[in-house]
Amino acid sequence: MEIKKLQGVIEAILFTMGESVELERIAAAIEHDEETTRKLISGLMDQYAEEGRGIRIIELDRSYQMCTKKEMYEYLIRIAKQPKRYVLTDVLLETLSIIAYKQPVTKLEIEKIRGVKSDHAVNKLVEYGLVEEVGRLDAPGRPLLFGTTEEFLRRFSVQSLDELPTLDPVRMEQFKEEAEDEAQLKLDI
């Protein structure tokens, strides 16, 4: 493998790991000895310094880590202070609706309603602070129960769950019939 490609592999390792990686592990990954690996890393360190890049590689007791140059911190702080924006996809909105109307609810109950796995959607909603664990169901395995948060109320401009819109019972029956027809159609195929 040529030097540029090996250095690219080292960059990918250090960037992806996000923490310090032992020299011996890097050497094993690129299938070279530790001395050659150290020279490749040193070359990268020199290259970053010469080009005035915003990142650098530091050595920590026979381990290496990619990090930001100190001079860049003020710019990073500007970004970190900006409020985090997130997007609620159709999947997330569907999952959030189920939780809001059926809470407290388990992932299994959500998956029964949606018909697909919902781990990712629930985890994203927890990450966004719209949903939280509210306890455990008193059943075998003691599955987690999920409910909405105060942040959910704030974001959707409602004071309580009682203010959530209700569906017309006639419309609900139509939805139910459409879902049953769709399910039957899938079984017939």
MARTI-37382 format. One line per 4 residues: number of its first residue (from 0); their letters; for each residue x, y, z of N, C-alpha, C. Coordinates in nm, 4 decimals, decimal comma. Layout:
<pts>
NUM	A	X:Y:Z:X:Y:Z:X:Y:Z | ... $
</pts>
This chain:
<pts>
0	MEIK	0,0853:-0,1189:0,0000:0,0000:0,0000:0,0000:0,0890:0,1241:0,0000 | 0,0517:0,2230:-0,0747:0,1310:0,3457:-0,0795:0,1105:0,4303:0,0470 | 0,2037:0,5197:0,0718:0,2044:0,6010:0,1941:0,0757:0,6817:0,2098 | 0,0305:0,7482:0,1040:-0,0911:0,8312:0,1115:-0,2118:0,7463:0,1529 $
4	KLQG	-0,2228:0,6271:0,0959:-0,3365:0,5418:0,1279:-0,3290:0,4949:0,2737 | -0,2086:0,4577:0,3191:-0,1917:0,4153:0,4581:-0,2259:0,5288:0,5537 | -0,1828:0,6505:0,5204:-0,2153:0,7655:0,6050:-0,3662:0,7918:0,6040 | -0,4297:0,7695:0,4904:-0,5747:0,7840:0,4826:-0,6458:0,6832:0,5726 $
8	VIEA	-0,5957:0,5629:0,5765:-0,6533:0,4599:0,6630:-0,6362:0,5012:0,8097 | -0,5171:0,5504:0,8438:-0,4912:0,5951:0,9816:-0,5854:0,7099:1,0190 | -0,6011:0,8057:0,9267:-0,6952:0,9170:0,9508:-0,8353:0,8643:0,9783 | -0,8808:0,7706:0,8962:-1,0152:0,7146:0,9120:-1,0298:0,6464:1,0475 $
12	ILFT	-0,9290:0,5729:1,0876:-0,9326:0,5044:1,2177:-0,9442:0,6059:1,3305 | -0,8558:0,7051:1,3303:-0,8543:0,8035:1,4395:-0,9807:0,8881:1,4411 | -1,0295:0,9243:1,3237:-1,1512:1,0048:1,3158:-1,2713:0,9254:1,3664 | -1,2824:0,8027:1,3218:-1,3974:0,7203:1,3572:-1,3983:0,6823:1,5045 $
16	MGES	-1,2837:0,6473:1,5575:-1,2776:0,6041:1,6969:-1,3096:0,7198:1,7916 | -1,2643:0,8398:1,7595:-1,2971:0,9561:1,8417:-1,2228:0,9624:1,9740 | -1,1510:0,8610:2,0077:-1,0718:0,8591:2,1307:-0,9339:0,8053:2,0954 | -0,8459:0,7986:2,1933:-0,7103:0,7542:2,1632:-0,7089:0,6067:2,1240 $
20	VELE	-0,6208:0,5757:2,0287:-0,6052:0,4389:1,9797:-0,4586:0,4008:1,9957 | -0,4340:0,2832:2,0535:-0,2980:0,2375:2,0784:-0,2235:0,2164:1,9469 | -0,0950:0,2500:1,9490:-0,0087:0,2351:1,8322:-0,0135:0,0920:1,7798 | -0,0090:-0,0054:1,8682:-0,0084:-0,1456:1,8246:-0,1375:-0,1835:1,7513 $
24	RIAA	-0,2500:-0,1270:1,7919:-0,3767:-0,1558:1,7237:-0,3802:-0,0934:1,5849 | -0,3263:0,0291:1,5738:-0,3206:0,0950:1,4429:-0,2287:0,0153:1,3506 | -0,1119:-0,0248:1,4039:-0,0150:-0,1018:1,3252:-0,0774:-0,2327:1,2761 | -0,1512:-0,3010:1,3638:-0,2157:-0,4269:1,3255:-0,3204:-0,4025:1,2166 $
28	AIEH	-0,3941:-0,2931:1,2279:-0,4989:-0,2630:1,1310:-0,4418:-0,2368:0,9913 | -0,3287:-0,1668:0,9846:-0,2696:-0,1365:0,8527:-0,1663:-0,2412:0,8101 | -0,1481:-0,3428:0,8963:-0,0580:-0,4548:0,8682:0,0856:-0,4090:0,8434 | 0,1347:-0,3247:0,9347:0,2738:-0,2790:0,9320:0,3280:-0,2821:1,0737 $
32	DEET	0,4599:-0,2718:1,0845:0,5214:-0,2712:1,2173:0,4983:-0,1361:1,2852 | 0,5213:-0,1331:1,4162:0,4935:-0,0121:1,4943:0,5813:0,1057:1,4544 | 0,7072:0,0796:1,4190:0,7973:0,1900:1,3822:0,7504:0,2567:1,2526 | 0,7128:0,1773:1,1546:0,6613:0,2323:1,0282:0,5322:0,3107:1,0545 $
36	TRKL	0,4474:0,2541:1,1368:0,3194:0,3192:1,1701:0,3443:0,4524:1,2394 | 0,4389:0,4542:1,3331:0,4728:0,5790:1,4034:0,5208:0,6851:1,3042 | 0,6035:0,6455:1,2048:0,6536:0,7405:1,1039:0,5390:0,7939:1,0181 | 0,4447:0,7055:0,9826:0,3294:0,7497:0,9038:0,2462:0,8517:0,9813 $
40	ISGL	0,2249:0,8247:1,1093:0,1467:0,9168:1,1932:0,2210:1,0480:1,2103 | 0,3513:1,0389:1,2305:0,4333:1,1604:1,2448:0,4255:1,2451:1,1181 | 0,4267:1,1785:1,0026:0,4133:1,2501:0,8751:0,2799:1,3225:0,8663 | 0,1740:1,2567:0,9126:0,0416:1,3211:0,9150:0,0416:1,4424:1,0075 $
44	MDQY	0,1036:1,4263:1,1240:0,1092:1,5366:1,2214:0,1805:1,6576:1,1610 | 0,2930:1,6325:1,0926:0,3683:1,7409:1,0285:0,2869:1,8053:0,9166 | 0,2200:1,7227:0,8389:0,1374:1,7713:0,7275:0,0267:1,8629:0,7791 | -0,0422:1,8226:0,8849:-0,1485:1,9055:0,9420:-0,0937:2,0400:0,9889 $
48	AEEG	0,0223:2,0385:1,0526:0,0826:2,1622:1,1035:0,1228:2,2545:0,9884 | 0,1840:2,1999:0,8851:0,2295:2,2796:0,7701:0,1131:2,3428:0,6947 | 0,0041:2,2689:0,6813:-0,1101:2,3169:0,6032:-0,2047:2,4047:0,6834 | -0,1762:2,4218:0,8128:-0,2624:2,5054:0,8967:-0,4024:2,4491:0,9110 $
52	RGIR	-0,4158:2,3173:0,9148:-0,5458:2,2520:0,9249:-0,6082:2,2763:1,0624 | -0,7364:2,2542:1,0745:-0,8081:2,2756:1,1999:-0,8020:2,1579:1,2951 | -0,7417:2,0505:1,2479:-0,7283:1,9322:1,3326:-0,5819:1,8994:1,3536 | -0,5583:1,8164:1,4532:-0,4224:1,7699:1,4784:-0,4308:1,6306:1,5389 $
56	IIEL	-0,3186:1,5630:1,5384:-0,3101:1,4324:1,6028:-0,2171:1,4483:1,7210 | -0,2606:1,4008:1,8363:-0,1763:1,4096:1,9553:-0,1381:1,2684:1,9998 | -0,0204:1,2603:2,0649:0,0263:1,1325:2,1175:0,0020:1,1305:2,2670 | -0,0549:1,0217:2,3139:-0,0852:1,0044:2,4553:-0,0355:0,8665:2,4995 $
60	DRSY	0,0856:0,8583:2,5512:0,1387:0,7333:2,6055:0,1222:0,6160:2,5091 | 0,1897:0,6231:2,3934:0,1885:0,5202:2,2883:0,0497:0,5010:2,2257 | -0,0352:0,6010:2,2380:-0,1656:0,6030:2,1715:-0,1773:0,7342:2,0977 | -0,2643:0,7371:1,9979:-0,2835:0,8584:1,9187:-0,4316:0,8925:1,9123 $
64	QMCT	-0,4571:1,0241:1,9067:-0,5944:1,0708:1,8995:-0,6029:1,1906:1,8079 | -0,7084:1,1950:1,7280:-0,7334:1,3113:1,6429:-0,8183:1,4087:1,7235 | -0,7809:1,5354:1,7219:-0,8590:1,6358:1,7937:-0,8485:1,7707:1,7230 | -0,9199:1,8656:1,7747:-0,9238:1,9997:1,7177:-0,8073:2,0821:1,7717 $
68	KKEM	-0,7541:2,1688:1,6877:-0,6498:2,2603:1,7353:-0,7100:2,3580:1,8352 | -0,6331:2,3967:1,9344:-0,6806:2,4888:2,0378:-0,7293:2,6200:1,9776 | -0,6649:2,6646:1,8724:-0,7017:2,7926:1,8103:-0,8432:2,7907:1,7516 | -0,9004:2,6741:1,7347:-1,0332:2,6614:1,6729:-1,1463:2,6610:1,7752 $
72	YEYL	-1,1147:2,6542:1,9027:-1,2175:2,6417:2,0062:-1,3210:2,7531:2,0032 | -1,2757:2,8772:1,9800:-1,3722:2,9878:1,9820:-1,4779:2,9706:1,8725 | -1,4391:2,9128:1,7599:-1,5351:2,8899:1,6516:-1,6289:2,7746:1,6865 | -1,5753:2,6734:1,7514:-1,6571:2,5591:1,7930:-1,7611:2,6012:1,8960 $
76	IRIA	-1,7218:2,6897:1,9848:-1,8142:2,7378:2,0880:-1,9315:2,8106:2,0239 | -1,9059:2,8849:1,9176:-2,0148:2,9545:1,8479:-2,1182:2,8560:1,7958 | -2,0714:2,7452:1,7439:-2,1617:2,6424:1,6931:-2,2316:2,5714:1,8084 | -2,1560:2,5380:1,9115:-2,2120:2,4640:2,0250:-2,3205:2,5436:2,0961 $
80	KQPK	-2,3118:2,6748:2,0941:-2,4116:2,7583:2,1609:-2,5412:2,7703:2,0818 | -2,5364:2,7353:1,9519:-2,6574:2,7438:1,8705:-2,7519:2,6319:1,9115 | -2,8797:2,6621:1,9179:-2,9743:2,5559:1,9565:-2,9723:2,4424:1,8541 | -2,9834:2,3217:1,9049:-2,9829:2,2045:1,8187:-3,1181:2,1929:1,7492 $
84	RYVL	-3,1139:2,1791:1,6186:-3,2366:2,1633:1,5422:-3,2517:2,0174:1,5040 | -3,3722:1,9706:1,5098:-3,3959:1,8332:1,4684:-3,5191:1,8281:1,3804 | -3,5252:1,7226:1,3029:-3,6338:1,7056:1,2077:-3,7178:1,5861:1,2501 | -3,8477:1,6059:1,2538:-3,9387:1,4961:1,2851:-3,9905:1,4384:1,1533 $
88	TDVL	-3,9387:1,3230:1,1179:-3,9819:1,2543:0,9957:-4,1216:1,1963:1,0174 | -4,1799:1,1457:0,9107:-4,3125:1,0825:0,9218:-4,3086:0,9666:1,0212 | -4,2000:0,8886:1,0176:-4,1866:0,7747:1,1089:-4,1837:0,8233:1,2538 | -4,1055:0,9288:1,2789:-4,0962:0,9817:1,4150:-4,2294:1,0403:1,4607 $
92	LETL	-4,2966:1,1115:1,3716:-4,4270:1,1690:1,4071:-4,5303:1,0602:1,4356 | -4,5270:0,9548:1,3557:-4,6202:0,8442:1,3766:-4,5947:0,7790:1,5128 | -4,4688:0,7536:1,5427:-4,4320:0,6914:1,6703:-4,4666:0,7835:1,7867 | -4,4379:0,9118:1,7707:-4,4683:1,0091:1,8752:-4,6188:1,0168:1,9005 $
96	SIIA	-4,6973:1,0108:1,7947:-4,8432:1,0137:1,8095:-4,8923:0,8945:1,8891 | -4,8387:0,7784:1,8584:-4,8785:0,6571:1,9311:-4,8451:0,6715:2,0786 | -4,7259:0,7192:2,1076:-4,6848:0,7356:2,2476:-4,7734:0,8385:2,3168 | -4,7990:0,9506:2,2497:-4,8788:1,0575:2,3110:-5,0201:1,0103:2,3448 $
100	YKQP	-5,0811:0,9343:2,2554:-5,2197:0,8924:2,2767:-5,2348:0,7653:2,3593 | -5,1333:0,6814:2,3624:-5,1452:0,5519:2,4305:-5,0628:0,5429:2,5593 | -4,9928:0,6492:2,5961:-4,9001:0,6410:2,7098:-4,9671:0,6054:2,8411 | -4,8955:0,5375:2,9287:-4,7623:0,4802:2,9074:-4,7711:0,3573:2,8170 $
104	VTKL	-4,6715:0,3421:2,7304:-4,6761:0,2376:2,6288:-4,5379:0,1743:2,6136 | -4,5348:0,0445:2,5841:-4,4078:-0,0257:2,5627:-4,3716:-0,0222:2,4143 | -4,2456:-0,0522:2,3837:-4,2035:-0,0590:2,2435:-4,2819:-0,1667:2,1700 | -4,3085:-0,2776:2,2367:-4,3829:-0,3857:2,1733:-4,5227:-0,3399:2,1312 $
108	EIEK	-4,5892:-0,2622:2,2167:-4,7220:-0,2105:2,1825:-4,7130:-0,1140:2,0638 | -4,6090:-0,0314:2,0637:-4,5886:0,0627:1,9514:-4,5682:-0,0163:1,8225 | -4,4858:-0,1214:1,8310:-4,4571:-0,2026:1,7125:-4,5804:-0,2775:1,6631 | -4,6665:-0,3200:1,7540:-4,7918:-0,3858:1,7140:-4,8777:-0,2894:1,6329 $
112	IRGV	-4,8853:-0,1650:1,6771:-4,9673:-0,0645:1,6085:-4,9054:-0,0277:1,4738 | -4,7727:-0,0047:1,4732:-4,7061:0,0374:1,3503:-4,6827:-0,0779:1,2537 | -4,6654:-0,1975:1,3070:-4,6391:-0,3131:1,2217:-4,4935:-0,3298:1,1845 | -4,4064:-0,2471:1,2402:-4,2622:-0,2566:1,2137:-4,1848:-0,2271:1,3422 $
116	KSDH	-4,0564:-0,2623:1,3422:-3,9703:-0,2331:1,4566:-3,9655:-0,0817:1,4783 | -3,9611:-0,0412:1,6057:-3,9650:0,1019:1,6362:-3,8511:0,1465:1,7275 | -3,7511:0,0614:1,7447:-3,6387:0,0954:1,8336:-3,5748:0,2289:1,7967 | -3,5409:0,2433:1,6684:-3,4720:0,3649:1,6250:-3,5577:0,4890:1,6489 $
120	AVNK	-3,6848:0,4803:1,6133:-3,7740:0,5956:1,6284:-3,7882:0,6340:1,7753 | -3,8093:0,5364:1,8620:-3,8233:0,5655:2,0052:-3,6935:0,6255:2,0595 | -3,5806:0,5667:2,0211:-3,4513:0,6185:2,0685:-3,4280:0,7628:2,0229 | -3,4643:0,7939:1,8985:-3,4500:0,9316:1,8486:-3,5391:1,0275:1,9276 $
124	LVEY	-3,6607:0,9865:1,9554:-3,7530:1,0722:2,0305:-3,7025:1,0950:2,1727 | -3,6409:0,9933:2,2324:-3,5790:1,0096:2,3643:-3,4627:1,1074:2,3529 | -3,3792:1,0895:2,2490:-3,2646:1,1788:2,2261:-3,3112:1,3241:2,2094 | -3,4223:1,3449:2,1408:-3,4750:1,4793:2,1184:-3,5451:1,5363:2,2415 $
128	GLVE	-3,5632:1,4537:2,3442:-3,6250:1,5015:2,4679:-3,7770:1,5112:2,4606 | -3,8371:1,4483:2,3607:-3,9829:1,4523:2,3457:-4,0502:1,3348:2,4164 | -3,9728:1,2287:2,4401:-4,0228:1,1064:2,5016:-3,9231:1,0642:2,6087 | -3,9754:1,0003:2,7144:-3,8870:0,9511:2,8202:-3,9409:0,8200:2,8765 $
132	EVGR	-3,8520:0,7489:2,9454:-3,8934:0,6282:3,0157:-3,9725:0,6737:3,1379 | -4,0914:0,6156:3,1565:-4,1760:0,6565:3,2697:-4,1985:0,5441:3,3695 | -4,1323:0,4323:3,3480:-4,1461:0,3202:3,4404:-4,1310:0,1890:3,3671 | -4,1750:0,0827:3,4363:-4,1690:-0,0510:3,3782:-4,3037:-0,1189:3,3954 $
136	LDAP	-4,3412:-0,1973:3,2966:-4,4669:-0,2708:3,3015:-4,4507:-0,3887:3,3966 | -4,5501:-0,4127:3,4791:-4,5458:-0,5244:3,5733:-4,5849:-0,6515:3,4980 | -4,4911:-0,7013:3,4186:-4,5126:-0,8197:3,3362:-4,3772:-0,8888:3,3192 | -4,3755:-1,0119:3,2723:-4,2478:-1,0807:3,2522:-4,1517:-0,9970:3,1671 $
140	GRPL	-4,0281:-0,9897:3,2121:-3,9282:-0,9099:3,1424:-3,9290:-0,7637:3,1814 | -4,0340:-0,7215:3,2495:-4,0488:-0,5835:3,2962:-4,0091:-0,4820:3,1870 | -4,0819:-0,4818:3,0730:-4,0469:-0,3893:2,9638:-4,0648:-0,2432:3,0053 | -3,9829:-0,1586:2,9444:-3,9895:-0,0153:2,9704:-4,1199:0,0440:2,9184 $
144	LFGT	-4,1702:0,1409:2,9917:-4,2872:0,2175:2,9485:-4,2402:0,3564:2,9068 | -4,2964:0,4064:2,7995:-4,2587:0,5382:2,7494:-4,3770:0,6332:2,7524 | -4,3463:0,7606:2,7758:-4,4471:0,8653:2,7749:-4,3839:0,9934:2,7236 | -4,4666:1,0933:2,7004:-4,4160:1,2211:2,6511:-4,3599:1,3033:2,7669 $
148	TEEF	-4,2829:1,4056:2,7315:-4,2170:1,4914:2,8304:-4,2803:1,6308:2,8319 | -4,2317:1,7095:2,9232:-4,2723:1,8504:2,9287:-4,2289:1,9221:2,8006 | -4,1125:1,8819:2,7481:-4,0625:1,9406:2,6225:-4,1600:1,9127:2,5081 | -4,2212:1,7955:2,5073:-4,3224:1,7616:2,4072:-4,4369:1,8633:2,4139 $
152	LRRF	-4,4870:1,8881:2,5354:-4,5968:1,9845:2,5528:-4,5540:2,1223:2,5028 | -4,4325:2,1617:2,5381:-4,3813:2,2935:2,4987:-4,3721:2,3039:2,3471 | -4,3125:2,2030:2,2824:-4,2924:2,2065:2,1367:-4,4231:2,2047:2,0582 | -4,5236:2,1376:2,1132:-4,6514:2,1277:2,0420:-4,7550:2,2258:2,0958 $
156	SVQS	-4,7103:2,3169:2,1804:-4,7939:2,4261:2,2320:-4,9242:2,3784:2,2953 | -4,9132:2,2783:2,3816:-5,0293:2,2333:2,4580:-4,9920:2,2334:2,6062 | -5,0882:2,2652:2,6894:-5,0612:2,2700:2,8325:-5,0704:2,1328:2,8969 | -5,1540:2,0465:2,8396:-5,1658:1,9110:2,8923:-5,2069:1,8176:2,7786 $
160	LDEL	-5,1970:1,6888:2,8044:-5,2354:1,5902:2,7031:-5,3836:1,5966:2,6710 | -5,4627:1,6509:2,7621:-5,6067:1,6654:2,7381:-5,6360:1,7569:2,6198 | -5,5390:1,8444:2,5862:-5,5582:1,9370:2,4753:-5,5243:1,8773:2,3396 | -5,4744:1,7535:2,3371:-5,4443:1,6900:2,2083:-5,5734:1,6707:2,1314 $
164	PTLD	-5,5697:1,6885:2,0008:-5,6920:1,6727:1,9219:-5,7428:1,5292:1,9270 | -5,8742:1,5150:1,9221:-5,9340:1,3816:1,9201:-5,9887:1,3551:1,7812 | -5,9901:1,2291:1,7446:-6,0419:1,1916:1,6129:-6,1902:1,1597:1,6230 | -6,2618:1,1953:1,5218:-6,4032:1,1648:1,5095:-6,4183:1,0123:1,5065 $
168	PVRM	-6,5076:0,9546:1,5889:-6,5251:0,8085:1,5933:-6,5575:0,7477:1,4560 | -6,6328:0,8192:1,3737:-6,6664:0,7694:1,2394:-6,5388:0,7588:1,1557 | -6,4558:0,8624:1,1635:-6,3289:0,8640:1,0888:-6,2369:0,7528:1,1394 | -6,2366:0,7279:1,2714:-6,1557:0,6219:1,3306:-6,1976:0,4872:1,2747 $
172	EQFK	-6,3268:0,4664:1,2616:-6,3783:0,3399:1,2079:-6,3343:0,3221:1,0621 | -6,3333:0,4319:0,9858:-6,2874:0,4263:0,8470:-6,1396:0,3873:0,8415 | -6,0576:0,4481:0,9277:-5,9147:0,4153:0,9338:-5,8962:0,2672:0,9657 | -5,9750:0,2188:1,0610:-5,9645:0,0792:1,1035:-5,9985:-0,0139:0,9874 $
176	EEAE	-6,1066:0,0155:0,9142:-6,1467:-0,0668:0,8008:-6,0409:-0,0641:0,6912 | -5,9839:0,0533:0,6630:-5,8789:0,0651:0,5616:-5,7565:-0,0171:0,6012 | -5,7200:-0,0125:0,7278:-5,6045:-0,0879:0,7760:-5,6294:-0,2375:0,7661 | -5,7514:-0,2812:0,8015:-5,7855:-0,4232:0,7922:-5,7856:-0,4697:0,6472 $
180	DEAQ	-5,8391:-0,3869:0,5551:-5,8385:-0,4209:0,4126:-5,6955:-0,4331:0,3608 | -5,6102:-0,3400:0,4015:-5,4700:-0,3413:0,3592:-5,3999:-0,4657:0,4121 | -5,4255:-0,4987:0,5379:-5,3649:-0,6179:0,5973:-5,4107:-0,7436:0,5241 | -5,5390:-0,7516:0,4895:-5,5930:-0,8668:0,4182:-5,5314:-0,8771:0,2791 $
184	LKLD	-5,5150:-0,7626:0,2136:-5,4546:-0,7586:0,0809:-5,3121:-0,8150:0,0850 | -5,2346:-0,7792:0,1881:-5,0986:-0,8293:0,2032:-5,0976:-0,9800:0,2259 | -5,1981:-1,0297:0,3003:-5,2073:-1,1737:0,3249:-5,2412:-1,2501:0,1978 | -5,3217:-1,1894:0,1107:-5,3636:-1,2540:-0,0135:-5,2515:-1,2634:-0,1152 $
188	I	-5,1506:-1,1796:-0,1022:-5,0411:-1,1750:-0,2022:-4,9451:-1,2862:-0,1849 $
</pts>
